[in-house]
Amino acid sequence: MMNLETFVRLALEEDVRDGDHTSLACIPEDAQGSMYMLIKEDGVLAGLEVAVRIFHLIDPDIQVDVSSTDGRSHVYGDIPLRVMGDVHSLLIAERLVLNILQRMSGIATKTRSTMNLISHTNTKILDTRKTTPLFRYFEKEAVRIGGGTNHRMGLYDAMMIKDNHIDFAGGISRAITRCTDYQKAQGLDLDIIVEARDMEEVNEILDNEGVRRILLDNFSVAETKEAVTVISGQTETESSGGITKENIVPYAECGVDFISMGALTHKVRSLDISLKAEFDVQTAD
């Protein structure tokens, strides 16, 4: 992941630049005050630990009083955090903290509600690489906090042979062989996941060694049941493509090990959270 200190520096460069001119004009330079975090919508809180670190990176003298933890469910009106310190620092941190907390909490809430639908099965829900550029760590961490499981973080930590790789390589067997040969030559030990578009491709994948997981892409429920029976534990199984909260249960009940859902991160609504001024501003005067 990008170093959090670097991320905060770039975020402030984007947002603050040469100064928060509204606060500089309205509020005395030495003003001290307090803010509280208000949950305005029921959901799962995620990003609280990150928020604390951001406050301290912006101003080490900010005091943070945390009364909750990441992954805890909250209801409207809850106050999971209070901060006290330099008012200018609090106002600079406010939007950055909320942007991260709101999005992470929205993702965690969606993940938790989806996981609850299939809690009677052994299937795990995976995220994907369908994430916001440079925000991937936060979004995948939110999936984990919500009870999901992280897929590969990027192109570097697993080999995923998809339809385009197969077509460009000249076939499934050739692509798998090239991947295993490449790993030997480079001294790598990465999981190999291969996408199958039909049962013929499932069988061809099974004829090759070195595959950790078969991804059943856009299979119907009936086709998924057949594939799980044929694979019979020879590799892990993953369903993907067109799976939503409305149809996830029958897919999980097929016995697949994983279901990957890009919608966990790229089709999500942020949770409504605010930071509110709590006390009258105190100054040295």
Salt bridges, closest charged atoms under 4 A:
ASP18 OD1 - HIS21 NE2 3.19
GLU41 OE2 - ARG269 NH2 2.44
ASP78 OD2 - HIS74 ND1 2.89
ASP127 OD1 - LYS140 NZ 2.65
GLU139 OE2 - ARG103 NE 2.62
GLU141 OE2 - ARG144 NH2 2.57
ASP167 OD1 - ARG197 NH2 3.36
ASP191 OD1 - ARG212 NH1 3.11
GLU201 OE2 - ARG197 NH2 3.03
GLU236 OE2 - ARG212 NE 3.15
GLU236 OE1 - ARG213 NE 3.03
GLU238 OE1 - HIS151 NE2 3.23
GLU238 OE1 - ARG213 NH1 3.04
GLU253 OE2 - HIS120 NE2 2.89
GLU278 OE2 - ARG82 NE 2.79
